[in-house]
């Protein structure tokens, strides 16, 4: 009996010691490095501008570059990145639905007007019957690209959420729509009659929407580029700090000066 009592006392003392040690532990160090995934132009360029602004708030910004629209969302959802900056809300909503991810928008940053480019014609009046036009192959950007053709009176579509070639109702020029991965579009300009390209990929290929595009998306487009985080992290102090610097006057001035209307601030 005595041995059992001593054992219980010993166990209790050990447990008390563990509790005491745990209670006296220092709190974990606050987050100091924010990892953000981004496509190169203009997203990485804008993030470079906010680095010193974040540093003044006590955070280091680590930028991880991507050249596709899938990997950075998966990385945020799995916690490998704190945020990403490359997409608009319609794309995010469709991605969450199709991939069962839980990602949320925090702030708008800028709008990249989508443009129609060609190396073969100088105006849409020169577009021949049966011409091939390349567009992005993801649902939201593909539909957005086709809207550019709708506004030019080249196509009409069924009333659907996301337009595709199979939804065409009227096609007076018998245009052929070729769907490709968005990063490939600048590289195929010489192989098609025209391509509708996201501005980040256009700028990387030295194409300026306001100077080089034969048709351009309206500035009242709902497709502003946004900062995205995993659901539940949107109210973290480090994300609030990132939101603040991305919507700062310094970023607004940089966008206006650097891109001269090819990209416009959206906050």
BALUMFI-66702 format. One record per residue (C-alpha): y, x negated, z negated; residue in three letters; residue number from 1. Coordinates in steps of 0.2 Angstrom, whole numbers. Each point is the difference from the previous one (the first is absolute). Example, Ala and Ser with C-alpha at 12.3 -4.5 7.8 and 13.67 -1.06 7.14 Angstrom:
2
r Y=-22&X=-62&Z=-39&type=ALA&seq=1 $
r Y=17&X=-6&Z=3&type=SER&seq=2 $
END
This chain:
267
r Y=0&X=0&Z=0&type=UNK&seq=1 $
r Y=12&X=-14&Z=-5&type=UNK&seq=2 $
r Y=-4&X=-9&Z=16&type=UNK&seq=3 $
r Y=4&X=16&Z=10&type=UNK&seq=4 $
r Y=17&X=2&Z=-9&type=UNK&seq=5 $
r Y=5&X=-18&Z=3&type=UNK&seq=6 $
r Y=-4&X=2&Z=19&type=UNK&seq=7 $
r Y=11&X=16&Z=1&type=UNK&seq=8 $
r Y=14&X=-9&Z=-9&type=UNK&seq=9 $
r Y=-2&X=-15&Z=12&type=UNK&seq=10 $
r Y=0&X=12&Z=15&type=UNK&seq=11 $
r Y=16&X=9&Z=-7&type=UNK&seq=12 $
r Y=9&X=-16&Z=-3&type=UNK&seq=13 $
r Y=-4&X=-7&Z=17&type=UNK&seq=14 $
r Y=6&X=17&Z=8&type=UNK&seq=15 $
r Y=16&X=-1&Z=-11&type=UNK&seq=16 $
r Y=3&X=-17&Z=6&type=UNK&seq=17 $
r Y=-2&X=5&Z=18&type=UNK&seq=18 $
r Y=12&X=14&Z=-3&type=UNK&seq=19 $
r Y=13&X=-10&Z=-8&type=UNK&seq=20 $
r Y=-1&X=-13&Z=14&type=UNK&seq=21 $
r Y=2&X=13&Z=13&type=UNK&seq=22 $
r Y=14&X=8&Z=-9&type=UNK&seq=23 $
r Y=9&X=-17&Z=-1&type=UNK&seq=24 $
r Y=-2&X=-4&Z=18&type=UNK&seq=25 $
r Y=16&X=-3&Z=11&type=UNK&seq=26 $
r Y=3&X=13&Z=13&type=UNK&seq=27 $
r Y=-5&X=-5&Z=18&type=UNK&seq=28 $
r Y=13&X=-8&Z=9&type=UNK&seq=29 $
r Y=10&X=12&Z=11&type=UNK&seq=30 $
r Y=-2&X=0&Z=19&type=UNK&seq=31 $
r Y=10&X=-14&Z=8&type=UNK&seq=32 $
r Y=-7&X=-1&Z=18&type=UNK&seq=33 $
r Y=1&X=15&Z=12&type=UNK&seq=34 $
r Y=-12&X=-1&Z=15&type=UNK&seq=35 $
r Y=6&X=10&Z=15&type=UNK&seq=36 $
r Y=-9&X=2&Z=16&type=UNK&seq=37 $
r Y=10&X=1&Z=16&type=UNK&seq=38 $
r Y=0&X=-1&Z=19&type=UNK&seq=39 $
r Y=11&X=-15&Z=6&type=UNK&seq=40 $
r Y=15&X=8&Z=9&type=UNK&seq=41 $
r Y=11&X=7&Z=-8&type=UNK&seq=42 $
r Y=-9&X=3&Z=-16&type=UNK&seq=43 $
r Y=-3&X=-18&Z=-5&type=UNK&seq=44 $
r Y=17&X=-4&Z=5&type=UNK&seq=45 $
r Y=7&X=14&Z=-11&type=UNK&seq=46 $
r Y=-11&X=-6&Z=-15&type=UNK&seq=47 $
r Y=6&X=-18&Z=2&type=UNK&seq=48 $
r Y=18&X=7&Z=-3&type=UNK&seq=49 $
r Y=-5&X=8&Z=-16&type=UNK&seq=50 $
r Y=-9&X=-15&Z=-8&type=UNK&seq=51 $
r Y=15&X=-7&Z=-9&type=UNK&seq=52 $
r Y=5&X=18&Z=-5&type=UNK&seq=53 $
r Y=-16&X=2&Z=-8&type=UNK&seq=54 $
r Y=0&X=-17&Z=-8&type=UNK&seq=55 $
r Y=16&X=5&Z=-9&type=UNK&seq=56 $
r Y=-9&X=14&Z=-7&type=UNK&seq=57 $
r Y=-14&X=-12&Z=-7&type=UNK&seq=58 $
r Y=-13&X=3&Z=14&type=UNK&seq=59 $
r Y=-8&X=-11&Z=14&type=UNK&seq=60 $
r Y=-4&X=8&Z=16&type=UNK&seq=61 $
r Y=-15&X=-5&Z=9&type=UNK&seq=62 $
r Y=-1&X=6&Z=18&type=UNK&seq=63 $
r Y=-17&X=2&Z=9&type=UNK&seq=64 $
r Y=1&X=3&Z=19&type=UNK&seq=65 $
r Y=-11&X=11&Z=10&type=UNK&seq=66 $
r Y=-1&X=4&Z=18&type=UNK&seq=67 $
r Y=-9&X=17&Z=-1&type=UNK&seq=68 $
r Y=4&X=17&Z=-8&type=UNK&seq=69 $
r Y=-17&X=2&Z=-10&type=UNK&seq=70 $
r Y=-3&X=-15&Z=-11&type=UNK&seq=71 $
r Y=17&X=0&Z=-10&type=UNK&seq=72 $
r Y=-4&X=18&Z=-5&type=UNK&seq=73 $
r Y=-18&X=-4&Z=-6&type=UNK&seq=74 $
r Y=7&X=-15&Z=-9&type=UNK&seq=75 $
r Y=12&X=10&Z=-10&type=UNK&seq=76 $
r Y=-12&X=14&Z=-3&type=UNK&seq=77 $
r Y=-13&X=-13&Z=-7&type=UNK&seq=78 $
r Y=14&X=-9&Z=-11&type=UNK&seq=79 $
r Y=0&X=-16&Z=10&type=UNK&seq=80 $
r Y=18&X=3&Z=4&type=UNK&seq=81 $
r Y=14&X=8&Z=-10&type=UNK&seq=82 $
r Y=8&X=9&Z=14&type=UNK&seq=83 $
r Y=2&X=0&Z=19&type=UNK&seq=84 $
r Y=14&X=2&Z=12&type=UNK&seq=85 $
r Y=-4&X=4&Z=18&type=UNK&seq=86 $
r Y=-3&X=19&Z=3&type=UNK&seq=87 $
r Y=8&X=17&Z=0&type=UNK&seq=88 $
r Y=-4&X=16&Z=-10&type=UNK&seq=89 $
r Y=-10&X=9&Z=14&type=UNK&seq=90 $
r Y=-11&X=-15&Z=2&type=UNK&seq=91 $
r Y=-3&X=-2&Z=-18&type=UNK&seq=92 $
r Y=-4&X=18&Z=-2&type=UNK&seq=93 $
r Y=-13&X=-1&Z=14&type=UNK&seq=94 $
r Y=-7&X=-16&Z=-7&type=UNK&seq=95 $
r Y=-2&X=7&Z=-18&type=UNK&seq=96 $
r Y=-9&X=15&Z=8&type=UNK&seq=97 $
r Y=-12&X=-9&Z=11&type=UNK&seq=98 $
r Y=-4&X=-15&Z=-11&type=UNK&seq=99 $
r Y=1&X=9&Z=-17&type=UNK&seq=100 $
r Y=12&X=-12&Z=-7&type=UNK&seq=101 $
r Y=13&X=4&Z=-13&type=UNK&seq=102 $
r Y=16&X=-8&Z=6&type=UNK&seq=103 $
r Y=18&X=6&Z=-3&type=UNK&seq=104 $
r Y=17&X=-3&Z=7&type=UNK&seq=105 $
r Y=14&X=-6&Z=-11&type=UNK&seq=106 $
r Y=16&X=-3&Z=11&type=UNK&seq=107 $
r Y=5&X=1&Z=18&type=UNK&seq=108 $
r Y=7&X=-17&Z=6&type=UNK&seq=109 $
r Y=3&X=1&Z=19&type=UNK&seq=110 $
r Y=-3&X=9&Z=16&type=UNK&seq=111 $
r Y=-7&X=-9&Z=16&type=UNK&seq=112 $
r Y=3&X=10&Z=15&type=UNK&seq=113 $
r Y=-15&X=0&Z=11&type=UNK&seq=114 $
r Y=4&X=-4&Z=18&type=UNK&seq=115 $
r Y=-8&X=1&Z=18&type=UNK&seq=116 $
r Y=0&X=-17&Z=8&type=UNK&seq=117 $
r Y=-6&X=-6&Z=18&type=UNK&seq=118 $
r Y=0&X=-16&Z=10&type=UNK&seq=119 $
r Y=-3&X=9&Z=16&type=UNK&seq=120 $
r Y=14&X=13&Z=0&type=UNK&seq=121 $
r Y=19&X=0&Z=-5&type=UNK&seq=122 $
r Y=1&X=19&Z=-3&type=UNK&seq=123 $
r Y=-11&X=15&Z=-3&type=UNK&seq=124 $
r Y=6&X=7&Z=17&type=UNK&seq=125 $
r Y=-11&X=-14&Z=8&type=UNK&seq=126 $
r Y=-16&X=6&Z=-10&type=UNK&seq=127 $
r Y=-12&X=3&Z=14&type=UNK&seq=128 $
r Y=-13&X=14&Z=1&type=UNK&seq=129 $
r Y=-16&X=-5&Z=-9&type=UNK&seq=130 $
r Y=9&X=-14&Z=-10&type=UNK&seq=131 $
r Y=-9&X=-6&Z=-16&type=UNK&seq=132 $
r Y=9&X=0&Z=-16&type=UNK&seq=133 $
r Y=-7&X=-9&Z=-16&type=UNK&seq=134 $
r Y=2&X=7&Z=-17&type=UNK&seq=135 $
r Y=-6&X=-4&Z=-18&type=UNK&seq=136 $
r Y=-17&X=7&Z=-3&type=UNK&seq=137 $
r Y=2&X=5&Z=-18&type=UNK&seq=138 $
r Y=3&X=19&Z=-2&type=UNK&seq=139 $
r Y=18&X=0&Z=-7&type=UNK&seq=140 $
r Y=8&X=-14&Z=10&type=UNK&seq=141 $
r Y=-9&X=6&Z=16&type=UNK&seq=142 $
r Y=7&X=17&Z=-3&type=UNK&seq=143 $
r Y=17&X=-7&Z=-3&type=UNK&seq=144 $
r Y=-1&X=-10&Z=16&type=UNK&seq=145 $
r Y=-4&X=15&Z=10&type=UNK&seq=146 $
r Y=15&X=9&Z=-8&type=UNK&seq=147 $
r Y=10&X=-13&Z=10&type=UNK&seq=148 $
r Y=-7&X=6&Z=16&type=UNK&seq=149 $
r Y=2&X=18&Z=-5&type=UNK&seq=150 $
r Y=19&X=-3&Z=-3&type=UNK&seq=151 $
r Y=1&X=-7&Z=17&type=UNK&seq=152 $
r Y=-7&X=15&Z=8&type=UNK&seq=153 $
r Y=-16&X=-9&Z=6&type=UNK&seq=154 $
r Y=-13&X=9&Z=-9&type=UNK&seq=155 $
r Y=-3&X=16&Z=-10&type=UNK&seq=156 $
r Y=-13&X=3&Z=-13&type=UNK&seq=157 $
r Y=-10&X=13&Z=-10&type=UNK&seq=158 $
r Y=8&X=4&Z=-17&type=UNK&seq=159 $
r Y=-11&X=-12&Z=-10&type=UNK&seq=160 $
r Y=4&X=-11&Z=-15&type=UNK&seq=161 $
r Y=-4&X=-17&Z=8&type=UNK&seq=162 $
r Y=1&X=0&Z=19&type=UNK&seq=163 $
r Y=-13&X=-9&Z=11&type=UNK&seq=164 $
r Y=-3&X=-1&Z=19&type=UNK&seq=165 $
r Y=-12&X=14&Z=-1&type=UNK&seq=166 $
r Y=13&X=12&Z=-7&type=UNK&seq=167 $
r Y=11&X=-2&Z=16&type=UNK&seq=168 $
r Y=5&X=16&Z=8&type=UNK&seq=169 $
r Y=12&X=-5&Z=13&type=UNK&seq=170 $
r Y=0&X=-17&Z=9&type=UNK&seq=171 $
r Y=10&X=1&Z=16&type=UNK&seq=172 $
r Y=-1&X=-19&Z=4&type=UNK&seq=173 $
r Y=-19&X=-1&Z=-4&type=UNK&seq=174 $
r Y=3&X=-13&Z=-13&type=UNK&seq=175 $
r Y=-15&X=-9&Z=-7&type=UNK&seq=176 $
r Y=1&X=-4&Z=-19&type=UNK&seq=177 $
r Y=-8&X=-15&Z=-6&type=UNK&seq=178 $
r Y=-3&X=-2&Z=-19&type=UNK&seq=179 $
r Y=-1&X=-17&Z=-7&type=UNK&seq=180 $
r Y=2&X=-9&Z=-17&type=UNK&seq=181 $
r Y=19&X=-1&Z=-4&type=UNK&seq=182 $
r Y=1&X=-19&Z=-1&type=UNK&seq=183 $
r Y=-8&X=-1&Z=18&type=UNK&seq=184 $
r Y=14&X=10&Z=8&type=UNK&seq=185 $
r Y=13&X=-14&Z=4&type=UNK&seq=186 $
r Y=-14&X=-11&Z=7&type=UNK&seq=187 $
r Y=-6&X=13&Z=13&type=UNK&seq=188 $
r Y=18&X=4&Z=7&type=UNK&seq=189 $
r Y=-5&X=-9&Z=16&type=UNK&seq=190 $
r Y=-16&X=10&Z=2&type=UNK&seq=191 $
r Y=7&X=17&Z=-2&type=UNK&seq=192 $
r Y=15&X=9&Z=7&type=UNK&seq=193 $
r Y=8&X=2&Z=-17&type=UNK&seq=194 $
r Y=-4&X=0&Z=-18&type=UNK&seq=195 $
r Y=7&X=9&Z=-15&type=UNK&seq=196 $
r Y=1&X=-13&Z=-14&type=UNK&seq=197 $
r Y=4&X=0&Z=-19&type=UNK&seq=198 $
r Y=16&X=-10&Z=-3&type=UNK&seq=199 $
r Y=-8&X=-13&Z=-11&type=UNK&seq=200 $
r Y=-11&X=-5&Z=14&type=UNK&seq=201 $
r Y=13&X=1&Z=13&type=UNK&seq=202 $
r Y=12&X=-11&Z=-10&type=UNK&seq=203 $
r Y=-14&X=-13&Z=-2&type=UNK&seq=204 $
r Y=-2&X=0&Z=19&type=UNK&seq=205 $
r Y=19&X=-3&Z=2&type=UNK&seq=206 $
r Y=3&X=18&Z=5&type=UNK&seq=207 $
r Y=15&X=9&Z=-7&type=UNK&seq=208 $
r Y=-1&X=20&Z=1&type=UNK&seq=209 $
r Y=19&X=2&Z=3&type=UNK&seq=210 $
r Y=0&X=-13&Z=14&type=UNK&seq=211 $
r Y=-17&X=0&Z=8&type=UNK&seq=212 $
r Y=-7&X=17&Z=-2&type=UNK&seq=213 $
r Y=0&X=13&Z=14&type=UNK&seq=214 $
r Y=-1&X=14&Z=-13&type=UNK&seq=215 $
r Y=2&X=-1&Z=-19&type=UNK&seq=216 $
r Y=-4&X=11&Z=-15&type=UNK&seq=217 $
r Y=14&X=10&Z=-7&type=UNK&seq=218 $
r Y=8&X=-7&Z=-16&type=UNK&seq=219 $
r Y=-3&X=17&Z=-9&type=UNK&seq=220 $
r Y=-19&X=-4&Z=1&type=UNK&seq=221 $
r Y=-10&X=4&Z=-16&type=UNK&seq=222 $
r Y=-9&X=-17&Z=1&type=UNK&seq=223 $
r Y=9&X=-11&Z=-12&type=UNK&seq=224 $
r Y=-9&X=-15&Z=-6&type=UNK&seq=225 $
r Y=-5&X=1&Z=-18&type=UNK&seq=226 $
r Y=-6&X=-10&Z=-15&type=UNK&seq=227 $
r Y=-17&X=5&Z=-5&type=UNK&seq=228 $
r Y=-10&X=-2&Z=-17&type=UNK&seq=229 $
r Y=-16&X=6&Z=-8&type=UNK&seq=230 $
r Y=2&X=17&Z=-8&type=UNK&seq=231 $
r Y=4&X=-3&Z=-19&type=UNK&seq=232 $
r Y=10&X=-16&Z=3&type=UNK&seq=233 $
r Y=16&X=8&Z=7&type=UNK&seq=234 $
r Y=8&X=0&Z=-17&type=UNK&seq=235 $
r Y=-4&X=-18&Z=-4&type=UNK&seq=236 $
r Y=15&X=-10&Z=-5&type=UNK&seq=237 $
r Y=-4&X=-13&Z=14&type=UNK&seq=238 $
r Y=-1&X=13&Z=13&type=UNK&seq=239 $
r Y=16&X=8&Z=-5&type=UNK&seq=240 $
r Y=8&X=-18&Z=1&type=UNK&seq=241 $
r Y=-7&X=-2&Z=18&type=UNK&seq=242 $
r Y=7&X=18&Z=5&type=UNK&seq=243 $
r Y=17&X=-5&Z=-6&type=UNK&seq=244 $
r Y=1&X=-16&Z=9&type=UNK&seq=245 $
r Y=-7&X=8&Z=16&type=UNK&seq=246 $
r Y=14&X=13&Z=-1&type=UNK&seq=247 $
r Y=14&X=-12&Z=-4&type=UNK&seq=248 $
r Y=16&X=-3&Z=9&type=UNK&seq=249 $
r Y=-6&X=-17&Z=5&type=UNK&seq=250 $
r Y=-15&X=7&Z=9&type=UNK&seq=251 $
r Y=11&X=13&Z=9&type=UNK&seq=252 $
r Y=12&X=-14&Z=6&type=UNK&seq=253 $
r Y=-14&X=-11&Z=5&type=UNK&seq=254 $
r Y=-8&X=14&Z=11&type=UNK&seq=255 $
r Y=17&X=4&Z=8&type=UNK&seq=256 $
r Y=4&X=-18&Z=4&type=UNK&seq=257 $
r Y=-17&X=-7&Z=5&type=UNK&seq=258 $
r Y=-7&X=15&Z=11&type=UNK&seq=259 $
r Y=16&X=7&Z=7&type=UNK&seq=260 $
r Y=-6&X=18&Z=1&type=UNK&seq=261 $
r Y=-18&X=-4&Z=5&type=UNK&seq=262 $
r Y=-4&X=4&Z=-18&type=UNK&seq=263 $
r Y=10&X=11&Z=-11&type=UNK&seq=264 $
r Y=0&X=2&Z=-19&type=UNK&seq=265 $
r Y=-7&X=16&Z=-6&type=UNK&seq=266 $
r Y=6&X=1&Z=-18&type=UNK&seq=267 $
END
